[in-house]
Amino acid sequence: MRLAPIAPGAMAPEMRREWEIVSAWRPPREGIVGGPYDAWLRSPELLHRLQGLGGFLWERTSLERGLLEYLIALTARHWQCNVEWRYHCERAREHGVDEATLAALAAGQPPGGPPAFRLAHRVASALLCGQSLAEGLYEAAREALGERGLVELGALVGYYSLVAFSLRLFDVEPEAGGPFPRPAEAELA
């Protein structure tokens, strides 16, 4: 990681307040809370606002949990974000997403399995590639997920794209092991 930990005693009050909120549910290891939070801590108000959105998407969305985790993993794969990929593939498995579906995702293929996954994959992939939805795809997704579900799917893909950008910008990587959508720099040489 490109950012050094900041000792709590050296933090400005607003930074310390946000650090205490995050570290209450994400205990620091060697002064690092992990994920994008160490980067976002440099902008306490941004961290505060993003925690609210992230908390809503994590805890209160109308999307089924396995589908939500699959969509986060899809976003991670698109942006080649190894930390996000590893964590959310594990969460997807915990919430019933099978290995064949994750293997297809890792290979850049659409999933088999439930129609909702195939449909959400198409919608999220279009968004990630900067495409508008064809009317038929939009109508099918609206019928399957509802308008609320579509709004939340778009927010989820956008939020986790931002997470991926923060992790990539500050070179936050998981411990060794894989497979990952982006090889470590040493593996590219």
C-alpha positions in Angstrom: 0.0 0.0 0.0 1.3 3.4 -0.9 -0.2 5.1 2.2 1.4 4.9 5.6 -0.8 4.4 8.6 -1.6 7.5 10.6 -1.4 7.1 14.4 -4.7 8.0 16.0 -2.9 10.6 18.3 -1.6 12.4 15.2 -5.1 12.7 13.6 -7.1 15.9 13.4 -10.3 15.7 15.4 -12.6 15.0 12.3 -10.2 12.4 11.0 -10.0 10.7 14.5 -13.8 10.7 14.7 -14.2 8.8 11.4 -11.3 6.5 12.2 -13.0 5.6 15.5 -16.3 4.8 13.6 -14.5 2.6 11.1 -12.2 0.9 13.5 -15.2 0.0 15.8 -16.4 -2.5 13.2 -13.1 -3.1 11.3 -10.4 -3.5 13.9 -7.0 -2.1 12.7 -4.0 -4.4 12.2 -0.7 -2.6 12.5 -2.6 0.7 12.3 -4.4 -0.2 9.1 -8.1 -0.7 8.8 -7.9 -2.0 5.3 -10.0 -1.8 2.2 -10.5 1.8 0.8 -10.9 3.2 4.3 -7.3 4.1 5.0 -7.3 6.2 1.8 -10.7 7.7 2.4 -9.6 8.7 5.9 -7.4 11.4 4.3 -10.7 13.1 3.5 -12.9 12.7 6.6 -16.1 14.1 5.2 -15.8 12.0 2.1 -15.3 8.9 4.3 -18.3 9.9 6.4 -20.5 10.2 3.4 -19.3 7.1 1.6 -19.8 5.0 4.8 -23.4 6.0 4.7 -23.9 4.9 1.1 -21.8 1.8 1.6 -23.7 0.9 4.7 -27.0 1.2 2.9 -25.8 -0.9 0.0 -24.3 -3.5 2.3 -27.2 -3.8 4.8 -30.4 -2.4 3.4 -30.6 -2.9 -0.4 -33.5 -4.7 -1.9 -31.1 -6.9 -3.9 -30.7 -10.5 -2.8 -27.4 -11.0 -1.0 -25.9 -13.5 -3.3 -26.7 -11.4 -6.3 -25.3 -8.3 -4.6 -22.0 -10.1 -3.9 -21.9 -11.4 -7.5 -22.3 -7.9 -8.9 -19.6 -6.5 -6.6 -17.3 -9.3 -7.8 -18.3 -8.5 -11.4 -17.3 -4.9 -10.8 -14.0 -5.9 -9.2 -13.2 -8.1 -12.2 -14.0 -5.3 -14.6 -11.7 -2.9 -12.9 -9.1 -5.6 -12.1 -9.3 -4.9 -8.4 -7.7 -7.9 -6.6 -8.7 -6.9 -3.0 -12.4 -6.4 -3.9 -12.4 -9.5 -6.1 -11.0 -11.8 -3.3 -13.2 -10.5 -0.6 -16.5 -10.4 -2.5 -16.0 -13.8 -4.2 -15.7 -15.2 -0.6 -18.8 -13.4 0.4 -20.6 -14.6 -2.7 -19.8 -18.2 -1.9 -21.1 -17.7 1.7 -24.4 -16.5 0.2 -24.9 -19.4 -2.1 -23.2 -18.4 -5.4 -21.8 -21.6 -6.8 -18.2 -22.2 -8.1 -19.4 -22.6 -11.7 -20.9 -19.1 -11.6 -17.7 -17.6 -10.1 -15.5 -19.5 -12.5 -17.5 -18.1 -15.5 -17.1 -14.7 -14.0 -13.3 -15.2 -13.5 -13.1 -16.3 -17.2 -15.0 -13.2 -18.3 -18.1 -15.2 -19.3 -21.7 -14.5 -18.4 -23.1 -16.8 -15.7 -25.3 -19.7 -16.1 -27.7 -20.3 -13.3 -30.6 -18.2 -12.2 -32.2 -15.8 -14.7 -31.8 -12.9 -12.3 -28.0 -13.4 -12.3 -27.9 -13.5 -16.1 -30.0 -10.4 -16.4 -28.2 -8.4 -13.7 -24.9 -9.4 -15.3 -26.0 -8.0 -18.6 -27.2 -4.7 -17.0 -24.1 -4.2 -14.9 -21.8 -5.1 -17.8 -23.5 -2.6 -20.0 -23.1 0.1 -17.3 -19.4 -0.8 -16.7 -18.7 -0.6 -20.5 -20.4 2.8 -20.8 -23.4 1.6 -22.7 -27.0 2.5 -22.5 -29.5 -0.3 -22.0 -31.6 -1.4 -25.0 -35.3 -0.9 -24.2 -35.9 -4.7 -24.1 -33.1 -5.2 -21.6 -34.3 -2.3 -19.5 -37.9 -3.6 -19.4 -36.8 -7.1 -18.5 -34.6 -5.8 -15.7 -37.3 -3.5 -14.4 -39.8 -6.4 -14.4 -37.3 -8.7 -12.6 -35.7 -6.3 -10.1 -38.3 -3.6 -9.9 -37.5 0.1 -10.2 -36.0 0.2 -6.8 -33.8 -2.8 -7.6 -32.5 -1.2 -10.8 -31.7 2.1 -9.0 -29.8 0.1 -6.3 -28.0 -2.0 -8.9 -26.7 1.2 -10.6 -25.7 2.6 -7.3 -24.0 -0.6 -6.3 -21.9 -0.8 -9.5 -21.0 2.9 -9.2 -20.0 2.7 -5.5 -17.9 -0.4 -5.9 -16.3 1.1 -9.0 -15.2 4.0 -6.7 -14.0 1.4 -4.2 -11.9 -0.3 -6.9 -10.5 3.1 -8.0 -9.4 3.9 -4.5 -7.8 0.5 -4.0 -6.0 0.6 -7.3 -4.9 4.2 -6.9 -3.2 3.5 -3.6 -2.0 0.0 -4.6 -3.9 -1.9 -1.9 -3.4 -5.6 -2.6 -4.4 -8.8 -0.8 -1.9 -11.3 0.5 -0.5 -13.8 -2.0 -2.8 -16.3 -3.6 -5.4 -16.1 -6.3 -6.6 -16.3 -8.9 -6.9 -12.5 -9.3 -8.2 -10.5 -12.3 -4.9 -8.5 -12.3 -1.5 -10.1 -11.7 0.9 -8.5 -9.2 3.4 -6.2 -10.8 6.2 -8.7 -10.3 4.2 -11.2 -12.3 4.0 -8.9 -15.3 7.8 -8.7 -15.8 
